């Protein structure tokens, strides 16, 4: 047995890149949704300093 994984062809590398890009886009969208929800919650909550 060898410790090296089998060599990938060019098509496999592009799929891997596409999969990485898709994952990055999903993570970015998830992060932006969380930020948006936090902003909405902050806007709905009255500030203690303004009292």
NUNUVEX-373908 format. One record per residue: residue in one letter; x, z, y of N, C-alpha, C, O in turn. Coordinates in steps of 0.05 Angstrom, whole numbers, plus 32768, in hexadecimal, padded with zeros to 4 digits. Each point is the difference from the previous one (the first is absolute). Layout:
<pts>
(A, (X, Z, Y), (X, Z, Y), (X, Z, Y), (X, Z, Y))
...
</pts>
This chain:
<pts>
(X, (8011, 8000, 7FE8), (7FEF, 8000, 8018), (8011, 8000, 8019), (8016, 800B, 8000))
(X, (7FE0, 7FE8, 8015), (800F, 8000, 8019), (7FF0, 8010, 8014), (7FE8, 8004, 7FFE))
(X, (8026, 8005, 8016), (7FF3, 8010, 8016), (7FF5, 7FEE, 8016), (7FF0, 8009, 8010))
(X, (8018, 7FDD, 7FF0), (7FF7, 7FEE, 8014), (7FE5, 7FF4, 7FF9), (7FFB, 7FFA, 7FE9))
(X, (7FF3, 8004, 802B), (7FE6, 7FF3, 7FFB), (8005, 7FE1, 7FFD), (8014, 7FF6, 800A))
(X, (7FDA, 7FFC, 7FE9), (8004, 7FE3, 7FFD), (8000, 7FF3, 801C), (7FF2, 8008, 8012))
(X, (801D, 7FE2, 7FF0), (8001, 7FF1, 8019), (7FE5, 7FF4, 8006), (7FF2, 7FF6, 7FEE))
(X, (8007, 8009, 802B), (7FE6, 7FF5, 8008), (8004, 7FE4, 800B), (8015, 7FFA, 800C))
(X, (7FD8, 7FF5, 7FF0), (8001, 7FE5, 800B), (7FF8, 8001, 801D), (7FF6, 8014, 800A))
(X, (800D, 7FD5, 8004), (7FF9, 7FFF, 801C), (7FE2, 8005, 8005), (7FF9, 800C, 8014))
(X, (7FF6, 7FEB, 7FDA), (7FE3, 8004, 8003), (7FF9, 801E, 7FFF), (7FF0, 800A, 800F))
(X, (801E, 8004, 7FDF), (7FFB, 801D, 7FFE), (8009, 800F, 8019), (7FF2, 8012, 8009))
(X, (8024, 7FE5, 8002), (8009, 800D, 8019), (7FEC, 7FFC, 8017), (7FFB, 8012, 800F))
(X, (7FFA, 7FD6, 7FF4), (7FED, 7FFB, 8015), (7FE6, 8010, 7FFC), (7FF4, 800A, 8013))
(X, (8004, 7FF9, 7FD4), (7FE8, 8010, 7FFA), (8006, 801E, 8007), (7FEF, 800D, 800C))
(X, (8029, 7FFC, 7FEE), (8007, 801B, 8006), (7FFF, 8004, 801E), (7FF7, 8014, 800A))
(X, (8014, 7FD8, 8005), (7FFF, 8002, 801D), (7FE4, 8000, 800A), (7FF9, 8010, 8012))
(X, (7FF6, 7FDF, 7FE3), (7FE4, 7FFF, 8009), (7FF2, 801A, 7FFA), (7FF0, 800A, 8010))
(X, (8016, 8002, 7FD9), (7FF4, 8019, 7FF8), (8009, 8016, 8013), (7FF0, 8011, 8008))
(X, (802A, 7FEF, 7FFF), (800A, 8014, 8013), (7FF3, 7FFD, 801B), (7FF9, 8014, 800D))
(X, (8004, 7FD3, 7FFC), (7FF3, 7FFB, 801A), (7FE3, 800A, 8000), (7FF7, 800C, 8013))
(X, (7FFB, 7FEE, 7FD7), (7FE4, 8009, 7FFD), (7FFE, 801E, 8001), (7FEE, 800B, 800C))
(X, (8024, 8002, 7FE6), (8000, 801D, 7FFF), (8006, 800C, 801C), (7FF4, 8013, 8008))
(X, (801F, 7FE0, 8006), (8007, 8009, 801B), (7FE8, 7FFD, 8013), (7FFB, 8011, 8010))
(X, (7FF7, 7FD9, 7FED), (7FE8, 7FFC, 8011), (7FEA, 8014, 7FFA), (7FF4, 800B, 8012))
(X, (8008, 7FFB, 7FD4), (7FEC, 8015, 7FF9), (8008, 801B, 800B), (7FEF, 800E, 800A))
(X, (802A, 7FF9, 7FF4), (800A, 801A, 800A), (7FFD, 8001, 801F), (7FF8, 8015, 800A))
(X, (800E, 7FD5, 8003), (7FFD, 7FFF, 801D), (7FE3, 8004, 8008), (7FFA, 800E, 8013))
(X, (7FF4, 7FE4, 7FDF), (7FE4, 8002, 8006), (7FF6, 801C, 7FFC), (7FF1, 800B, 8010))
(X, (8018, 8002, 7FDA), (7FF8, 801B, 7FFA), (8009, 8013, 8016), (7FF2, 8012, 8008))
(X, (8027, 7FEA, 8001), (800C, 8011, 8015), (7FF0, 7FFD, 801A), (7FFB, 8014, 800E))
(X, (7FFF, 7FD3, 7FF9), (7FF1, 7FFB, 8019), (7FE4, 800C, 7FFF), (7FF6, 8009, 8014))
(X, (7FFD, 7FF6, 7FD4), (7FE6, 800C, 7FFE), (8001, 801E, 8004), (7FEF, 800B, 800E))
(X, (8025, 8002, 7FE7), (8004, 801D, 8004), (8004, 8006, 801D), (7FF4, 8013, 800B))
(X, (801D, 7FDD, 8002), (8005, 8005, 801D), (7FE7, 7FFD, 8010), (7FFB, 800F, 8012))
(X, (7FF5, 7FDC, 7FE7), (7FE7, 7FFB, 800F), (7FED, 8018, 7FFC), (7FF3, 8009, 8014))
(X, (800B, 8000, 7FD4), (7FEE, 8017, 7FFB), (8009, 8019, 800F), (7FF0, 800F, 800B))
(X, (802B, 7FF5, 7FF6), (800A, 8017, 800E), (7FFA, 7FFE, 801E), (7FFA, 8014, 800D))
(X, (8009, 7FD4, 7FFE), (7FFA, 7FFC, 801C), (7FE2, 8005, 8006), (7FF9, 800D, 8014))
(X, (7FF5, 7FEA, 7FDA), (7FE4, 8004, 8003), (7FF9, 801E, 7FFF), (7FF1, 800A, 8011))
(X, (801B, 8004, 7FDC), (7FFC, 801D, 7FFE), (800A, 800F, 8019), (7FF3, 8012, 8009))
(X, (8024, 7FE5, 8001), (800B, 800D, 8018), (7FEE, 7FFB, 8018), (7FFD, 8011, 8012))
(X, (7FF7, 7FD7, 7FF0), (7FEF, 7FF9, 8016), (7FE5, 8010, 7FFE), (7FF5, 8007, 8015))
(X, (8002, 7FFE, 7FD3), (7FE7, 800E, 7FFC), (8003, 801E, 8005), (7FED, 800E, 8008))
(X, (802B, 7FFD, 7FF4), (8005, 801C, 8003), (8007, 8006, 801E), (8013, 7FF5, 800A))
(X, (7FDE, 801D, 8003), (8007, 8006, 801B), (801B, 800F, 8002), (8006, 8010, 7FEF))
(X, (8009, 7FEA, 8025), (801A, 800C, 8004), (7FFD, 801C, 800A), (7FEF, 8006, 8011))
(X, (8020, 800D, 7FE4), (7FFF, 801C, 8008), (800C, 8004, 801C), (7FF8, 8013, 800E))
(X, (801A, 7FDB, 7FFB), (800C, 8002, 801A), (7FED, 7FFA, 8017), (8004, 800A, 8016))
(X, (7FE7, 7FE7, 7FE4), (7FEE, 7FF7, 8015), (7FEB, 8015, 8007), (7FF0, 7FFB, 8012))
(X, (800F, 801B, 7FE0), (7FEB, 8014, 8005), (8004, 8010, 8019), (7FF0, 8011, 8006))
</pts>
